[in-house]
Amino acid sequence: MTQATMTVEERAAALGITIPAAPAPKGSYRSVILIDRLVFTAGVGPIYDGIRPYVGYVGDDISIDQARKAARLAALNAVGLVRSAIDDLQTIERIVKLTGYVRSAHGFTGQTLVLDAASDLLLQLFGERGRHVRTAVGVAELPFGIPVEIEIVAQCHQAERTATP
């Protein structure tokens, strides 16, 4: 089976990746919503099994390599959110946009290097459908001290479902 004929789930398995269940929101909001054919995720961080393995400022407490791993994990959680809204990742026509926030130490300017890991993951999982526009922002603080927060917008084939997580 070639990469072009593999489903997103098969590509993930071939990469040794498990797409997680959608993380629950940490406040009074929805974590994902489907409007017409667009799926919008809330910001999601690098959380694994309820644990935050990365906490701190990128360029100080967190190395660029660690921040890239955090960005990849956050993007994977965002994909899990998308899946919870549409059930089948094969219905994704395109990842439209990725917005990434990097909790940056004073003077750190490598936000794009960090977020490349999230972009690369989307390309690995979705192929050319994963090529998106992106905004990379350095911020002073993020919730719970996480170093990276990701949100994505995806376009899908199907119409809006009646129940949104």
TIROMAR-357698 format. One record per residue (C-alpha): residue number from 1; y, x, z; chain; residue in three letters. Coordinates in steps of 0.001 Angstrom, whole numbers. Layout:
TIROMAR-357698
+-----+---------+---------+---------+-------+------+
|  nr |       y |       x |       z | kette | rest |
+-----+---------+---------+---------+-------+------+
| NUM |       Y |       X |       Z |     A |  ALA |
...
+-----+---------+---------+---------+-------+------+
***
This chain:
TIROMAR-357698
+-----+---------+---------+---------+-------+------+
|  nr |       y |       x |       z | kette | rest |
+-----+---------+---------+---------+-------+------+
|   1 |       0 |       0 |       0 |     A |  MET |
|   2 |    3413 |    1418 |    -963 |     A |  THR |
|   3 |    6584 |    1242 |    1130 |     A |  GLN |
|   4 |    8016 |   -1223 |   -1406 |     A |  ALA |
|   5 |    5170 |   -3711 |    -910 |     A |  THR |
|   6 |    4916 |   -3410 |    2887 |     A |  MET |
|   7 |    6382 |   -6067 |    5161 |     A |  THR |
|   8 |    8927 |   -5065 |    7782 |     A |  VAL |
|   9 |    6269 |   -5431 |   10476 |     A |  GLU |
|  10 |    3851 |   -3238 |    8473 |     A |  GLU |
|  11 |    6546 |    -580 |    8009 |     A |  ARG |
|  12 |    7225 |    -650 |   11736 |     A |  ALA |
|  13 |    3516 |    -257 |   12519 |     A |  ALA |
|  14 |    3216 |    2625 |   10032 |     A |  ALA |
|  15 |    6098 |    4336 |   11860 |     A |  LEU |
|  16 |    4453 |    3725 |   15240 |     A |  GLY |
|  17 |    7198 |    1271 |   16195 |     A |  ILE |
|  18 |    6745 |   -2001 |   18037 |     A |  THR |
|  19 |    9580 |   -4448 |   17511 |     A |  ILE |
|  20 |   10306 |   -5798 |   20980 |     A |  PRO |
|  21 |   10739 |   -9390 |   22035 |     A |  ALA |
|  22 |   14351 |  -10467 |   22145 |     A |  ALA |
|  23 |   16061 |   -9365 |   25343 |     A |  PRO |
|  24 |   17574 |  -12198 |   27376 |     A |  ALA |
|  25 |   21362 |  -12382 |   27570 |     A |  PRO |
|  26 |   22937 |  -10881 |   30696 |     A |  LYS |
|  27 |   25604 |  -13574 |   31024 |     A |  GLY |
|  28 |   26898 |  -16931 |   29831 |     A |  SER |
|  29 |   26370 |  -16472 |   26105 |     A |  TYR |
|  30 |   23704 |  -16611 |   23420 |     A |  ARG |
|  31 |   22105 |  -13347 |   22405 |     A |  SER |
|  32 |   21657 |  -14440 |   18790 |     A |  VAL |
|  33 |   22827 |  -17283 |   16600 |     A |  ILE |
|  34 |   21993 |  -18391 |   13083 |     A |  LEU |
|  35 |   24793 |  -20019 |   11078 |     A |  ILE |
|  36 |   23893 |  -21098 |    7571 |     A |  ASP |
|  37 |   22128 |  -17983 |    6284 |     A |  ARG |
|  38 |   23778 |  -15419 |    8563 |     A |  LEU |
|  39 |   22235 |  -14123 |   11782 |     A |  VAL |
|  40 |   24686 |  -12687 |   14323 |     A |  PHE |
|  41 |   23445 |  -10739 |   17313 |     A |  THR |
|  42 |   25329 |  -10169 |   20515 |     A |  ALA |
|  43 |   25782 |   -6580 |   21544 |     A |  GLY |
|  44 |   22524 |   -5124 |   22808 |     A |  VAL |
|  45 |   21840 |   -1825 |   24474 |     A |  GLY |
|  46 |   19014 |     665 |   24786 |     A |  PRO |
|  47 |   16757 |   -1279 |   27123 |     A |  ILE |
|  48 |   12997 |    -753 |   27207 |     A |  TYR |
|  49 |   10757 |   -3002 |   29338 |     A |  ASP |
|  50 |   13778 |   -4018 |   31413 |     A |  GLY |
|  51 |   14720 |    -399 |   32106 |     A |  ILE |
|  52 |   17816 |    1446 |   30906 |     A |  ARG |
|  53 |   16421 |    4913 |   30110 |     A |  PRO |
|  54 |   19832 |    6202 |   29021 |     A |  TYR |
|  55 |   22940 |    5927 |   31192 |     A |  VAL |
|  56 |   26120 |    7959 |   30976 |     A |  GLY |
|  57 |   28805 |    9284 |   28676 |     A |  TYR |
|  58 |   27864 |   10726 |   25310 |     A |  VAL |
|  59 |   29151 |   14275 |   25103 |     A |  GLY |
|  60 |   28933 |   14717 |   28875 |     A |  ASP |
|  61 |   25894 |   13199 |   30681 |     A |  ASP |
|  62 |   24114 |   12259 |   27436 |     A |  ILE |
|  63 |   23464 |   14708 |   24594 |     A |  SER |
|  64 |   23886 |   13700 |   20971 |     A |  ILE |
|  65 |   20082 |   13758 |   20589 |     A |  ASP |
|  66 |   19629 |   11426 |   23576 |     A |  GLN |
|  67 |   22421 |    9181 |   22297 |     A |  ALA |
|  68 |   20720 |    8967 |   18899 |     A |  ARG |
|  69 |   17499 |    7858 |   20634 |     A |  LYS |
|  70 |   19526 |    5296 |   22581 |     A |  ALA |
|  71 |   21146 |    4014 |   19369 |     A |  ALA |
|  72 |   17751 |    3711 |   17699 |     A |  ARG |
|  73 |   16371 |    1764 |   20664 |     A |  LEU |
|  74 |   19427 |    -516 |   20738 |     A |  ALA |
|  75 |   19046 |   -1196 |   16993 |     A |  ALA |
|  76 |   15368 |   -1976 |   17513 |     A |  LEU |
|  77 |   16339 |   -4488 |   20208 |     A |  ASN |
|  78 |   18846 |   -6021 |   17771 |     A |  ALA |
|  79 |   16053 |   -6412 |   15199 |     A |  VAL |
|  80 |   14041 |   -8182 |   17892 |     A |  GLY |
|  81 |   16970 |  -10561 |   18374 |     A |  LEU |
|  82 |   17128 |  -11261 |   14638 |     A |  VAL |
|  83 |   13394 |  -11971 |   14561 |     A |  ARG |
|  84 |   13764 |  -14451 |   17434 |     A |  SER |
|  85 |   16259 |  -16467 |   15374 |     A |  ALA |
|  86 |   14325 |  -16575 |   12085 |     A |  ILE |
|  87 |   10677 |  -15874 |   13052 |     A |  ASP |
|  88 |    9871 |  -13843 |    9901 |     A |  ASP |
|  89 |   11760 |  -10611 |    9167 |     A |  LEU |
|  90 |   10638 |  -10861 |    5543 |     A |  GLN |
|  91 |   13228 |  -13602 |    5085 |     A |  THR |
|  92 |   16013 |  -11055 |    5583 |     A |  ILE |
|  93 |   17812 |  -10500 |    2288 |     A |  GLU |
|  94 |   20103 |   -7839 |    3662 |     A |  ARG |
|  95 |   21389 |   -6290 |    6844 |     A |  ILE |
|  96 |   25073 |   -6923 |    6231 |     A |  VAL |
|  97 |   26818 |   -5056 |    9029 |     A |  LYS |
|  98 |   26113 |   -2874 |   12033 |     A |  LEU |
|  99 |   28794 |   -2414 |   14668 |     A |  THR |
| 100 |   28162 |     304 |   17212 |     A |  GLY |
| 101 |   30005 |    1191 |   20387 |     A |  TYR |
| 102 |   29490 |    4631 |   21897 |     A |  VAL |
| 103 |   30491 |    5293 |   25504 |     A |  ARG |
| 104 |   32241 |    8564 |   24797 |     A |  SER |
| 105 |   33316 |   11415 |   27032 |     A |  ALA |
| 106 |   36934 |   12464 |   26588 |     A |  HIS |
| 107 |   37267 |   14325 |   23308 |     A |  GLY |
| 108 |   33880 |   13296 |   21909 |     A |  PHE |
| 109 |   34219 |   12421 |   18216 |     A |  THR |
| 110 |   30586 |   12292 |   17035 |     A |  GLY |
| 111 |   30168 |    8502 |   17126 |     A |  GLN |
| 112 |   29020 |    8408 |   13494 |     A |  THR |
| 113 |   26315 |   11011 |   14214 |     A |  LEU |
| 114 |   25013 |    8852 |   17027 |     A |  VAL |
| 115 |   25029 |    5630 |   15013 |     A |  LEU |
| 116 |   23345 |    7236 |   12015 |     A |  ASP |
| 117 |   20109 |    6916 |   14009 |     A |  ALA |
| 118 |   20530 |    3128 |   14160 |     A |  ALA |
| 119 |   21401 |    2957 |   10459 |     A |  SER |
| 120 |   18421 |    5145 |    9591 |     A |  ASP |
| 121 |   16084 |    2842 |   11537 |     A |  LEU |
| 122 |   17302 |    -201 |    9600 |     A |  LEU |
| 123 |   16726 |    1627 |    6321 |     A |  LEU |
| 124 |   13225 |    2642 |    7433 |     A |  GLN |
| 125 |   12325 |    -911 |    8387 |     A |  LEU |
| 126 |   14026 |   -2896 |    5622 |     A |  PHE |
| 127 |   14279 |    -374 |    2781 |     A |  GLY |
| 128 |   17338 |    -935 |     585 |     A |  GLU |
| 129 |   17786 |   -4359 |    2211 |     A |  ARG |
| 130 |   18685 |   -2417 |    5346 |     A |  GLY |
| 131 |   21645 |    -586 |    3753 |     A |  ARG |
| 132 |   24736 |   -2030 |    5441 |     A |  HIS |
| 133 |   28400 |   -1513 |    6184 |     A |  VAL |
| 134 |   29132 |     -72 |    9605 |     A |  ARG |
| 135 |   31805 |     354 |   12204 |     A |  THR |
| 136 |   31503 |    3142 |   14791 |     A |  ALA |
| 137 |   33754 |    2891 |   17827 |     A |  VAL |
| 138 |   34136 |    5227 |   20788 |     A |  GLY |
| 139 |   34786 |    3366 |   24024 |     A |  VAL |
| 140 |   35547 |    4285 |   27630 |     A |  ALA |
| 141 |   32966 |    1997 |   29237 |     A |  GLU |
| 142 |   29990 |    -185 |   28359 |     A |  LEU |
| 143 |   28063 |   -2669 |   30526 |     A |  PRO |
| 144 |   25741 |   -1179 |   33152 |     A |  PHE |
| 145 |   26727 |    2363 |   32107 |     A |  GLY |
| 146 |   24716 |    2307 |   28863 |     A |  ILE |
| 147 |   25800 |    4902 |   26295 |     A |  PRO |
| 148 |   25430 |    2762 |   23153 |     A |  VAL |
| 149 |   25705 |    -907 |   22256 |     A |  GLU |
| 150 |   24748 |   -2296 |   18839 |     A |  ILE |
| 151 |   25327 |   -5616 |   17118 |     A |  GLU |
| 152 |   24202 |   -6585 |   13653 |     A |  ILE |
| 153 |   24799 |   -9291 |   11091 |     A |  VAL |
| 154 |   21942 |  -10115 |    8727 |     A |  ALA |
| 155 |   21642 |  -12489 |    5790 |     A |  GLN |
| 156 |   18421 |  -14463 |    5399 |     A |  CYS |
| 157 |   16827 |  -16756 |    2820 |     A |  HIS |
| 158 |   16286 |  -19755 |    5030 |     A |  GLN |
| 159 |   18727 |  -22403 |    6211 |     A |  ALA |
| 160 |   19777 |  -22814 |    9823 |     A |  GLU |
| 161 |   17120 |  -23865 |   12311 |     A |  ARG |
| 162 |   17849 |  -26686 |   14707 |     A |  THR |
| 163 |   17117 |  -24593 |   17811 |     A |  ALA |
| 164 |   18892 |  -21292 |   18331 |     A |  THR |
| 165 |   17748 |  -18946 |   21122 |     A |  PRO |
+-----+---------+---------+---------+-------+------+
***
